[in-house]
Amino acid sequence: MSQVSLPRRLVRKIRKLLRRPGYWITARRLSRDGFDRIHGTDTNRLLETRSRLGIPVHRYETASASAILAALDSVPLDLTGFTFIDLGCGKGKPLLIAAGYPFRRVIGVDISEPCLTITRQNLAKSGRDHRVELVVADVLEYELPAGPLLIYLFNPFPAPVVEHVVSRLVKRLQESSEQMVIVYMYPKFADVIERTGAFERVAQIPGREAPHERADIFLSQNALASRA
């Protein structure tokens, strides 16, 4: 690779990123959030997620703290004793927030080691690193821990991956009587969950700052039964 081609490639990449619809709106919206300013963290900047082989997987972005809090607070269950798992956790903003809830465990799973390096730094700065476990793994291979689970998703995967993840969750429910909750923010593929019949949507939270921050809350059938 020539010394001239690298800068040109970087310039093309930056221009492509800046031309994306909503880039400036997203950046401005999250800067108003104040979360990174308060905690000294880096959770808002957009990032291209890559696999361990360097293959582009998905674009990382996050939601405002108020949207994440609103989604978690809308779960109609006592979450004490649940394990919070963010699949495709990126830089870890939901993990930092979830660490303030009485979850038994808080786990972040992502295929990108560079992303999780930033997450570790964010956790250390916030002083909540002792509450959060990070796992470098492909979600298609990650083995869910035992116990009741809250699965958090912020539009982390394309439709085929969402279908595979949901099928594994359904299989888990068929093999276990443990309760399960799905908090799905920016629920582009919510129909994949609904079609299974294993979950019922119990709440829809409109986006407070932007449409991308809307959320659907799903409970497994045994979680619904526990409310009766």
C-alpha positions in Angstrom: 0.0 0.0 0.0 1.5 3.4 -1.0 1.9 6.2 1.4 -0.5 8.3 -0.7 -3.3 5.8 -0.9 -3.9 5.5 2.9 -4.8 9.2 3.5 -7.1 9.1 0.4 -8.9 6.0 1.7 -9.3 7.6 5.1 -10.8 10.8 3.5 -13.2 8.7 1.4 -14.3 6.8 4.5 -14.9 9.9 6.5 -16.8 11.6 3.7 -19.0 8.5 3.4 -19.7 8.5 7.1 -20.6 12.2 7.2 -23.0 11.8 4.2 -25.0 9.1 6.0 -28.6 10.2 6.7 -29.0 11.3 10.3 -25.3 11.3 11.2 -25.3 14.9 12.4 -28.7 14.6 14.0 -27.6 11.5 15.9 -24.3 13.1 17.0 -26.1 16.3 18.1 -28.9 14.4 19.9 -26.4 12.3 21.9 -24.2 15.2 22.8 -27.2 16.8 24.5 -27.6 13.7 26.5 -24.7 14.7 28.8 -23.9 11.2 29.8 -20.3 11.1 28.6 -19.7 14.6 30.0 -20.9 13.6 33.5 -19.1 10.2 33.6 -16.0 11.0 31.5 -16.8 8.1 29.2 -16.9 7.6 25.4 -20.2 6.0 24.5 -21.8 8.3 21.9 -19.4 8.5 19.0 -20.4 6.2 16.1 -18.2 3.3 15.3 -18.0 0.6 12.6 -18.1 -2.8 14.3 -15.8 -5.4 12.8 -15.2 -9.1 13.4 -12.0 -10.5 14.7 -11.0 -11.0 11.0 -11.6 -7.3 10.3 -14.8 -7.8 8.4 -17.4 -5.0 8.8 -20.3 -6.4 10.9 -22.5 -3.5 12.0 -22.5 0.2 12.7 -22.4 0.9 16.4 -24.5 3.7 17.8 -26.5 4.1 21.0 -29.5 5.7 22.6 -29.8 8.5 25.2 -29.6 7.6 28.8 -33.2 8.8 29.3 -34.5 6.4 26.6 -32.6 3.4 28.1 -33.9 4.2 31.6 -37.4 4.6 30.3 -37.2 1.2 28.6 -35.9 -0.6 31.7 -38.3 1.1 34.0 -41.2 0.0 31.7 -40.5 -3.7 32.4 -43.5 -4.8 34.6 -41.5 -7.2 36.7 -39.2 -7.2 39.7 -35.9 -7.6 38.0 -34.0 -8.5 41.2 -32.2 -11.7 40.5 -32.3 -11.4 36.7 -29.2 -11.4 34.5 -29.0 -8.4 32.1 -27.4 -9.3 28.8 -26.7 -6.7 26.1 -26.1 -8.6 22.9 -24.0 -6.4 20.6 -23.1 -4.2 23.5 -20.7 -1.9 21.7 -19.2 0.7 24.0 -21.4 -0.3 26.9 -23.7 2.7 27.7 -26.7 0.4 28.6 -24.3 -1.8 30.7 -23.3 1.3 32.7 -26.9 2.1 33.3 -28.0 -1.5 34.0 -25.2 -1.7 36.6 -27.3 0.7 38.7 -30.2 -1.8 38.8 -30.5 -4.8 41.2 -29.6 -7.3 38.5 -27.8 -10.5 39.7 -25.3 -10.1 36.8 -24.7 -7.6 34.1 -23.1 -9.0 30.9 -22.1 -7.4 27.6 -21.4 -9.5 24.5 -19.8 -8.2 21.4 -17.8 -9.7 18.5 -15.5 -6.7 18.4 -12.5 -6.7 20.7 -11.6 -3.0 19.9 -15.2 -2.0 20.9 -14.9 -3.9 24.2 -11.6 -2.3 24.9 -13.4 1.1 24.9 -16.1 -0.5 27.0 -13.6 -1.6 29.6 -12.2 1.9 29.7 -15.7 3.4 30.2 -16.5 0.9 33.0 -13.2 1.8 34.8 -13.9 5.5 34.5 -17.4 5.1 35.9 -16.3 2.9 38.8 -18.7 0.1 37.8 -16.3 -2.3 36.3 -16.8 -4.7 39.2 -20.5 -5.1 38.3 -20.1 -5.9 34.6 -18.8 -8.9 32.7 -17.6 -8.6 29.1 -17.5 -11.4 26.6 -15.9 -11.3 23.2 -18.1 -13.7 21.2 -20.3 -14.2 18.2 -23.9 -14.0 19.4 -24.7 -17.0 17.2 -22.4 -19.1 19.4 -22.7 -17.4 22.8 -24.1 -19.7 25.5 -26.7 -18.0 27.7 -26.2 -18.3 31.5 -28.6 -20.0 33.8 -31.4 -18.1 35.5 -34.0 -15.5 34.5 -32.7 -13.2 31.8 -33.3 -9.7 30.4 -32.0 -9.6 26.9 -31.3 -6.0 25.7 -31.0 -5.2 22.0 -30.5 -1.9 20.3 -30.9 -2.8 16.7 -27.6 -4.7 16.8 -28.0 -7.1 13.9 -29.6 -7.6 10.5 -32.8 -9.6 10.2 -31.2 -13.0 9.6 -29.1 -12.7 12.7 -32.1 -11.5 14.8 -34.1 -14.5 13.6 -31.3 -16.9 14.7 -30.9 -15.2 18.0 -34.6 -15.3 18.7 -34.8 -19.0 17.7 -32.1 -19.7 20.3 -34.1 -17.8 22.9 -37.2 -19.8 22.1 -35.2 -23.0 22.4 -34.0 -21.9 25.8 -37.5 -21.3 26.9 -38.6 -24.8 25.7 -35.8 -26.4 27.7 -36.2 -24.3 30.9 -39.0 -22.8 33.0 -36.9 -19.6 33.7 -38.4 -16.3 32.9 -37.2 -14.1 30.0 -37.6 -10.4 29.1 -36.6 -8.8 25.8 -36.0 -5.0 25.7 -35.8 -4.2 22.0 -34.9 -0.6 21.2 -35.3 0.6 17.7 -37.3 -2.6 17.0 -37.0 -2.9 13.3 -37.6 -6.7 13.4 -40.1 -7.0 16.3 -42.3 -9.2 14.1 -39.6 -11.9 14.3 -40.2 -12.1 18.1 -44.0 -11.9 17.8 -44.2 -14.7 15.3 -42.7 -17.2 17.7 -45.7 -17.1 20.0 -43.2 -17.5 22.9 -43.3 -13.8 23.8 -46.0 -11.2 24.3 -45.4 -7.5 23.7 -46.5 -5.7 26.9 -45.3 -2.2 26.3 -44.3 0.2 23.5 -42.2 3.2 24.5 -42.1 6.1 22.0 -38.8 7.6 21.3 -38.3 10.6 23.6 -35.5 12.2 21.7 -35.8 10.5 18.3 -37.8 7.7 16.6 -34.7 5.5 16.8 -35.1 5.5 20.5 -38.5 3.8 20.6 -38.6 0.4 22.4 -40.8 -2.7 22.6 -40.9 -4.8 25.8 -41.6 -8.5 25.4 -42.2 -11.0 28.2 -42.0 -14.8 27.9 -45.3 -16.7 28.6 -44.0 -17.9 32.0 -43.0 -14.3 32.9 -46.5 -13.2 32.0 -48.0 -16.0 34.2 -45.9 -14.8 37.2 -47.7 -11.4 37.1 -51.1 -13.0 37.5 
